[in-house]
């Protein structure tokens, strides 16, 4: 019985060490890099200056409203 407890602890310790590793994984790097590039393109000269700012604000506000409604529905359905 003591051996199984030690094995569970060592497995948890291995998992924790893997998560806290200082080597950045490719997934972590790309998950931080790609949204940054996307927001730079949206806010920069490619889209931000060529489209009417009122339209961008309306789209962003509508998107926030839809996502808020989705989160409310998810909370009421107990899916989260």
CNS distance restraints for C-alpha pairs under 8 A (distance, minus, plus):
assign (resid   1 and name CA) (resid   5 and name CA) 6.64 0.50 0.50
assign (resid   2 and name CA) (resid   6 and name CA) 6.30 0.50 0.50
assign (resid   3 and name CA) (resid   7 and name CA) 6.15 0.50 0.50
assign (resid   4 and name CA) (resid   8 and name CA) 6.19 0.50 0.50
assign (resid   5 and name CA) (resid   9 and name CA) 6.27 0.50 0.50
assign (resid   6 and name CA) (resid  10 and name CA) 6.08 0.50 0.50
assign (resid   7 and name CA) (resid  11 and name CA) 6.08 0.50 0.50
assign (resid   8 and name CA) (resid  12 and name CA) 6.16 0.50 0.50
assign (resid   9 and name CA) (resid  13 and name CA) 6.03 0.50 0.50
assign (resid  10 and name CA) (resid  14 and name CA) 6.08 0.50 0.50
assign (resid  11 and name CA) (resid  15 and name CA) 6.22 0.50 0.50
assign (resid  12 and name CA) (resid  16 and name CA) 6.11 0.50 0.50
assign (resid  13 and name CA) (resid  17 and name CA) 6.07 0.50 0.50
assign (resid  14 and name CA) (resid  18 and name CA) 6.14 0.50 0.50
assign (resid  15 and name CA) (resid  19 and name CA) 6.26 0.50 0.50
assign (resid  16 and name CA) (resid  20 and name CA) 6.13 0.50 0.50
assign (resid  17 and name CA) (resid  21 and name CA) 5.87 0.50 0.50
assign (resid  24 and name CA) (resid  28 and name CA) 6.45 0.50 0.50
assign (resid  24 and name CA) (resid  29 and name CA) 6.62 0.50 0.50
assign (resid  25 and name CA) (resid  29 and name CA) 6.33 0.50 0.50
assign (resid  26 and name CA) (resid  30 and name CA) 6.04 0.50 0.50
assign (resid  27 and name CA) (resid  31 and name CA) 5.91 0.50 0.50
assign (resid  28 and name CA) (resid  32 and name CA) 6.38 0.50 0.50
assign (resid  29 and name CA) (resid  33 and name CA) 6.01 0.50 0.50
assign (resid  30 and name CA) (resid  34 and name CA) 5.69 0.50 0.50
assign (resid  31 and name CA) (resid  35 and name CA) 6.98 0.50 0.50
assign (resid  32 and name CA) (resid  36 and name CA) 6.63 0.50 0.50
assign (resid  33 and name CA) (resid  37 and name CA) 6.33 0.50 0.50
assign (resid  34 and name CA) (resid  38 and name CA) 6.15 0.50 0.50
assign (resid  35 and name CA) (resid  39 and name CA) 6.06 0.50 0.50
assign (resid  36 and name CA) (resid  40 and name CA) 6.14 0.50 0.50
assign (resid  37 and name CA) (resid  41 and name CA) 6.29 0.50 0.50
assign (resid  38 and name CA) (resid  42 and name CA) 6.27 0.50 0.50
assign (resid  39 and name CA) (resid  43 and name CA) 5.88 0.50 0.50
assign (resid  39 and name CA) (resid  44 and name CA) 7.99 0.50 0.50
assign (resid  40 and name CA) (resid  44 and name CA) 5.43 0.50 0.50
assign (resid  41 and name CA) (resid  45 and name CA) 7.13 0.50 0.50
assign (resid  41 and name CA) (resid  46 and name CA) 5.89 0.50 0.50
assign (resid  41 and name CA) (resid  47 and name CA) 6.65 0.50 0.50
assign (resid  41 and name CA) (resid  48 and name CA) 7.87 0.50 0.50
assign (resid  42 and name CA) (resid  46 and name CA) 6.72 0.50 0.50
assign (resid  42 and name CA) (resid  47 and name CA) 5.16 0.50 0.50
assign (resid  42 and name CA) (resid  48 and name CA) 5.67 0.50 0.50
assign (resid  43 and name CA) (resid  47 and name CA) 6.59 0.50 0.50
assign (resid  43 and name CA) (resid  48 and name CA) 4.75 0.50 0.50
assign (resid  43 and name CA) (resid  49 and name CA) 7.91 0.50 0.50
assign (resid  44 and name CA) (resid  48 and name CA) 5.34 0.50 0.50
assign (resid  44 and name CA) (resid  49 and name CA) 6.91 0.50 0.50
assign (resid  45 and name CA) (resid  49 and name CA) 5.07 0.50 0.50
assign (resid  45 and name CA) (resid  50 and name CA) 6.95 0.50 0.50
assign (resid  46 and name CA) (resid  50 and name CA) 6.57 0.50 0.50
assign (resid  47 and name CA) (resid  51 and name CA) 5.94 0.50 0.50
assign (resid  48 and name CA) (resid  52 and name CA) 7.92 0.50 0.50
assign (resid  48 and name CA) (resid  53 and name CA) 7.19 0.50 0.50
assign (resid  48 and name CA) (resid  56 and name CA) 7.93 0.50 0.50
assign (resid  49 and name CA) (resid  53 and name CA) 7.85 0.50 0.50
assign (resid  51 and name CA) (resid  55 and name CA) 7.33 0.50 0.50
assign (resid  51 and name CA) (resid  56 and name CA) 7.32 0.50 0.50
assign (resid  52 and name CA) (resid  56 and name CA) 6.71 0.50 0.50
assign (resid  53 and name CA) (resid  57 and name CA) 6.20 0.50 0.50
assign (resid  54 and name CA) (resid  58 and name CA) 6.09 0.50 0.50
assign (resid  55 and name CA) (resid  59 and name CA) 6.10 0.50 0.50
assign (resid  56 and name CA) (resid  60 and name CA) 6.10 0.50 0.50
assign (resid  57 and name CA) (resid  61 and name CA) 5.99 0.50 0.50
assign (resid  58 and name CA) (resid  62 and name CA) 6.01 0.50 0.50
assign (resid  59 and name CA) (resid  63 and name CA) 6.03 0.50 0.50
assign (resid  60 and name CA) (resid  64 and name CA) 6.22 0.50 0.50
assign (resid  61 and name CA) (resid  65 and name CA) 6.21 0.50 0.50
assign (resid  62 and name CA) (resid  66 and name CA) 6.18 0.50 0.50
assign (resid  63 and name CA) (resid  67 and name CA) 6.16 0.50 0.50
assign (resid  64 and name CA) (resid  68 and name CA) 6.02 0.50 0.50
assign (resid  65 and name CA) (resid  69 and name CA) 6.18 0.50 0.50
assign (resid  66 and name CA) (resid  70 and name CA) 6.17 0.50 0.50
assign (resid  67 and name CA) (resid  71 and name CA) 6.18 0.50 0.50
assign (resid  68 and name CA) (resid  72 and name CA) 6.20 0.50 0.50
assign (resid  69 and name CA) (resid  73 and name CA) 6.15 0.50 0.50
assign (resid  70 and name CA) (resid  74 and name CA) 6.08 0.50 0.50
assign (resid  71 and name CA) (resid  75 and name CA) 6.11 0.50 0.50
assign (resid  72 and name CA) (resid  76 and name CA) 6.23 0.50 0.50
assign (resid  73 and name CA) (resid  77 and name CA) 6.10 0.50 0.50
assign (resid  74 and name CA) (resid  78 and name CA) 6.06 0.50 0.50
assign (resid  74 and name CA) (resid  79 and name CA) 5.38 0.50 0.50
assign (resid  74 and name CA) (resid  80 and name CA) 6.19 0.50 0.50
assign (resid  75 and name CA) (resid  79 and name CA) 6.46 0.50 0.50
assign (resid  75 and name CA) (resid  80 and name CA) 6.24 0.50 0.50
